[in-house]
């Protein structure tokens, strides 16, 4: 009797990837809805539509599963397309960046991801540190590098570009991010984001813009 041919490796890999994706999607929703502590592996398996045994094939425990979800969020935010062309003027660049940045931070589900990481950071400091460095610090560094180029071009006068970058990003969050992340207000409208970012840009240029001779 002839043996059946093994499944092609590409099909096996696709099935493995699909199953892992299924588990991550189910776990992500549960973590965001219930929080890390309240979500058991059994509940995660049910939410993902897999057996508990299958769940443990892919992830050794809840910590590893949570870390995988955080890694995905970091990759998603790390790929955000911000235009930091060093030749562009500061006002245009800051305005476009601020709107895109706050839109990303305050998108549906975005606040839940940040809340979940914040809630577990004390217990899993390595996860919190990686999230901060790969998402928040990464964007600060990108904006600071752009500002350094504009300092050399003589458009702004800044002694500490990383500090200035942090200040601008925090100014863009003013009245928007904290109410959203603590669920005190819904995601801000595009019009409201534009108003806050315009104000942050004016403040930044008043502080750091080169004054006419």
BADO-316807 format. One record per residue (C-alpha): x, y, z; residue number from 1. Coordinates in nm, 3 decimals. Example, Ala and Ser with C-alpha at 12.3 -4.5 7.8 and 13.67 -1.06 7.14 Angstrom:
# residues 2
ATOM, east, north, up, i
ATOM, 1.230, -0.450, 0.780, 1
ATOM, 1.367, -0.106, 0.714, 2
This chain:
# residues 213
ATOM, east, north, up, i
ATOM, 0.000, 0.000, 0.000, 1
ATOM, 0.148, 0.332, -0.111, 2
ATOM, 0.213, 0.589, 0.160, 3
ATOM, 0.039, 0.923, 0.123, 4
ATOM, 0.269, 1.204, 0.021, 5
ATOM, 0.356, 1.451, 0.297, 6
ATOM, 0.200, 1.794, 0.277, 7
ATOM, 0.425, 2.048, 0.101, 8
ATOM, 0.634, 2.246, 0.345, 9
ATOM, 0.483, 2.574, 0.228, 10
ATOM, 0.131, 2.454, 0.311, 11
ATOM, 0.240, 2.337, 0.655, 12
ATOM, 0.408, 2.671, 0.719, 13
ATOM, 0.095, 2.858, 0.604, 14
ATOM, -0.123, 2.650, 0.835, 15
ATOM, 0.114, 2.709, 1.127, 16
ATOM, 0.115, 3.082, 1.059, 17
ATOM, -0.265, 3.091, 1.029, 18
ATOM, -0.312, 2.905, 1.358, 19
ATOM, -0.068, 3.135, 1.537, 20
ATOM, -0.249, 3.437, 1.392, 21
ATOM, -0.581, 3.294, 1.514, 22
ATOM, -0.443, 3.255, 1.867, 23
ATOM, -0.290, 3.605, 1.873, 24
ATOM, -0.613, 3.767, 1.753, 25
ATOM, -0.821, 3.588, 2.015, 26
ATOM, -0.573, 3.660, 2.293, 27
ATOM, -0.536, 4.026, 2.197, 28
ATOM, -0.910, 4.088, 2.221, 29
ATOM, -0.931, 3.913, 2.557, 30
ATOM, -0.631, 4.098, 2.702, 31
ATOM, -0.773, 4.432, 2.591, 32
ATOM, -1.124, 4.350, 2.717, 33
ATOM, -1.035, 4.186, 3.050, 34
ATOM, -0.676, 4.287, 3.123, 35
ATOM, -0.376, 4.059, 3.166, 36
ATOM, -0.464, 3.909, 3.505, 37
ATOM, -0.828, 3.828, 3.431, 38
ATOM, -0.754, 3.647, 3.104, 39
ATOM, -0.676, 3.280, 3.174, 40
ATOM, -0.519, 3.045, 2.920, 41
ATOM, -0.844, 2.849, 2.911, 42
ATOM, -1.043, 3.162, 2.824, 43
ATOM, -0.784, 3.260, 2.566, 44
ATOM, -0.811, 2.916, 2.403, 45
ATOM, -1.191, 2.951, 2.384, 46
ATOM, -1.168, 3.304, 2.246, 47
ATOM, -0.921, 3.186, 1.980, 48
ATOM, -1.126, 2.878, 1.892, 49
ATOM, -0.848, 2.629, 1.967, 50
ATOM, -0.787, 2.364, 2.230, 51
ATOM, -0.582, 2.446, 2.535, 52
ATOM, -0.328, 2.187, 2.419, 53
ATOM, -0.290, 2.363, 2.085, 54
ATOM, -0.243, 2.693, 2.265, 55
ATOM, 0.050, 2.553, 2.462, 56
ATOM, 0.209, 2.418, 2.144, 57
ATOM, 0.255, 2.776, 2.026, 58
ATOM, 0.307, 2.960, 2.355, 59
ATOM, 0.463, 2.824, 2.673, 60
ATOM, 0.256, 3.046, 2.902, 61
ATOM, 0.048, 3.364, 2.922, 62
ATOM, 0.356, 3.583, 2.963, 63
ATOM, 0.505, 3.464, 2.632, 64
ATOM, 0.171, 3.513, 2.458, 65
ATOM, 0.136, 3.865, 2.595, 66
ATOM, 0.493, 3.950, 2.490, 67
ATOM, 0.416, 3.833, 2.135, 68
ATOM, 0.115, 4.066, 2.121, 69
ATOM, 0.319, 4.358, 2.252, 70
ATOM, 0.589, 4.285, 1.991, 71
ATOM, 0.322, 4.306, 1.719, 72
ATOM, 0.202, 4.641, 1.851, 73
ATOM, 0.559, 4.769, 1.856, 74
ATOM, 0.614, 4.660, 1.495, 75
ATOM, 0.288, 4.824, 1.387, 76
ATOM, 0.371, 5.156, 1.550, 77
ATOM, 0.737, 5.137, 1.451, 78
ATOM, 0.637, 5.121, 1.085, 79
ATOM, 0.431, 5.440, 1.102, 80
ATOM, 0.508, 5.652, 0.796, 81
ATOM, 0.621, 5.990, 0.928, 82
ATOM, 0.790, 6.223, 0.678, 83
ATOM, 1.110, 6.352, 0.836, 84
ATOM, 1.276, 6.472, 0.518, 85
ATOM, 1.556, 6.695, 0.655, 86
ATOM, 1.495, 6.945, 0.375, 87
ATOM, 1.132, 7.015, 0.468, 88
ATOM, 1.049, 7.323, 0.673, 89
ATOM, 0.979, 7.280, 1.043, 90
ATOM, 0.623, 7.413, 1.054, 91
ATOM, 0.500, 7.178, 0.781, 92
ATOM, 0.684, 6.878, 0.920, 93
ATOM, 0.571, 6.929, 1.279, 94
ATOM, 0.209, 6.986, 1.175, 95
ATOM, 0.193, 6.670, 0.963, 96
ATOM, 0.383, 6.461, 1.215, 97
ATOM, 0.173, 6.582, 1.509, 98
ATOM, -0.155, 6.500, 1.338, 99
ATOM, -0.037, 6.156, 1.228, 100
ATOM, 0.120, 6.077, 1.565, 101
ATOM, -0.188, 6.166, 1.771, 102
ATOM, -0.412, 5.991, 1.521, 103
ATOM, -0.205, 5.676, 1.575, 104
ATOM, -0.194, 5.708, 1.954, 105
ATOM, -0.568, 5.774, 1.983, 106
ATOM, -0.693, 5.524, 1.727, 107
ATOM, -0.960, 5.272, 1.834, 108
ATOM, -0.782, 4.996, 2.025, 109
ATOM, -0.461, 5.193, 2.053, 110
ATOM, -0.542, 5.323, 2.398, 111
ATOM, -0.632, 4.975, 2.520, 112
ATOM, -0.294, 4.842, 2.408, 113
ATOM, -0.108, 5.118, 2.592, 114
ATOM, -0.322, 5.075, 2.906, 115
ATOM, -0.253, 4.702, 2.906, 116
ATOM, 0.124, 4.751, 2.876, 117
ATOM, 0.121, 5.018, 3.147, 118
ATOM, -0.073, 4.791, 3.380, 119
ATOM, 0.178, 4.507, 3.349, 120
ATOM, 0.502, 4.708, 3.321, 121
ATOM, 0.579, 4.695, 3.693, 122
ATOM, 0.550, 4.316, 3.697, 123
ATOM, 0.713, 4.266, 3.356, 124
ATOM, 0.956, 4.561, 3.334, 125
ATOM, 1.138, 4.420, 3.033, 126
ATOM, 0.815, 4.429, 2.831, 127
ATOM, 0.748, 4.787, 2.938, 128
ATOM, 1.105, 4.892, 2.863, 129
ATOM, 1.101, 4.740, 2.514, 130
ATOM, 0.767, 4.901, 2.434, 131
ATOM, 0.894, 5.240, 2.545, 132
ATOM, 1.223, 5.213, 2.357, 133
ATOM, 1.084, 5.070, 2.032, 134
ATOM, 0.776, 5.292, 2.011, 135
ATOM, 0.797, 5.611, 2.216, 136
ATOM, 1.174, 5.662, 2.229, 137
ATOM, 1.205, 5.555, 1.865, 138
ATOM, 0.974, 5.837, 1.754, 139
ATOM, 1.148, 6.088, 1.981, 140
ATOM, 1.482, 5.993, 1.826, 141
ATOM, 1.347, 6.027, 1.471, 142
ATOM, 1.203, 6.372, 1.539, 143
ATOM, 1.519, 6.481, 1.723, 144
ATOM, 1.737, 6.378, 1.427, 145
ATOM, 1.517, 6.586, 1.197, 146
ATOM, 1.539, 6.887, 1.430, 147
ATOM, 1.917, 6.858, 1.440, 148
ATOM, 1.920, 6.890, 1.061, 149
ATOM, 1.705, 7.203, 1.080, 150
ATOM, 1.934, 7.349, 1.348, 151
ATOM, 2.224, 7.311, 1.105, 152
ATOM, 2.012, 7.474, 0.836, 153
ATOM, 1.959, 7.773, 1.064, 154
ATOM, 1.580, 7.742, 1.085, 155
ATOM, 1.561, 7.673, 1.459, 156
ATOM, 1.783, 7.727, 1.762, 157
ATOM, 1.779, 7.420, 1.988, 158
ATOM, 2.046, 7.308, 2.235, 159
ATOM, 1.880, 6.976, 2.326, 160
ATOM, 1.693, 6.828, 2.032, 161
ATOM, 1.572, 6.509, 2.212, 162
ATOM, 1.421, 6.730, 2.483, 163
ATOM, 1.259, 6.958, 2.226, 164
ATOM, 1.119, 6.656, 2.040, 165
ATOM, 0.969, 6.520, 2.363, 166
ATOM, 0.821, 6.859, 2.446, 167
ATOM, 0.651, 6.886, 2.108, 168
ATOM, 0.506, 6.535, 2.127, 169
ATOM, 0.371, 6.598, 2.477, 170
ATOM, 0.223, 6.930, 2.366, 171
ATOM, 0.040, 6.746, 2.086, 172
ATOM, -0.106, 6.505, 2.342, 173
ATOM, -0.241, 6.789, 2.561, 174
ATOM, -0.615, 6.749, 2.633, 175
ATOM, -0.631, 6.455, 2.390, 176
ATOM, -0.428, 6.151, 2.492, 177
ATOM, -0.486, 6.120, 2.868, 178
ATOM, -0.865, 6.159, 2.851, 179
ATOM, -0.866, 5.900, 2.572, 180
ATOM, -0.632, 5.647, 2.735, 181
ATOM, -0.823, 5.666, 3.066, 182
ATOM, -1.154, 5.634, 2.880, 183
ATOM, -1.274, 5.972, 3.004, 184
ATOM, -1.337, 6.079, 2.643, 185
ATOM, -1.375, 5.913, 2.303, 186
ATOM, -1.109, 5.928, 2.034, 187
ATOM, -1.066, 6.294, 1.934, 188
ATOM, -1.193, 6.411, 1.598, 189
ATOM, -0.955, 6.503, 1.317, 190
ATOM, -1.064, 6.866, 1.360, 191
ATOM, -0.979, 6.868, 1.731, 192
ATOM, -0.643, 6.701, 1.667, 193
ATOM, -0.565, 6.966, 1.406, 194
ATOM, -0.646, 7.246, 1.654, 195
ATOM, -0.425, 7.104, 1.929, 196
ATOM, -0.135, 7.028, 1.694, 197
ATOM, -0.153, 7.377, 1.543, 198
ATOM, -0.127, 7.523, 1.893, 199
ATOM, 0.166, 7.293, 1.979, 200
ATOM, 0.344, 7.395, 1.659, 201
ATOM, 0.298, 7.767, 1.733, 202
ATOM, 0.434, 7.720, 2.086, 203
ATOM, 0.732, 7.523, 1.956, 204
ATOM, 0.825, 7.783, 1.695, 205
ATOM, 0.781, 8.066, 1.948, 206
ATOM, 1.030, 7.893, 2.175, 207
ATOM, 1.279, 7.759, 1.921, 208
ATOM, 1.229, 7.947, 1.596, 209
ATOM, 1.508, 8.177, 1.482, 210
ATOM, 1.406, 8.534, 1.563, 211
ATOM, 1.441, 8.796, 1.287, 212
ATOM, 1.748, 9.016, 1.326, 213
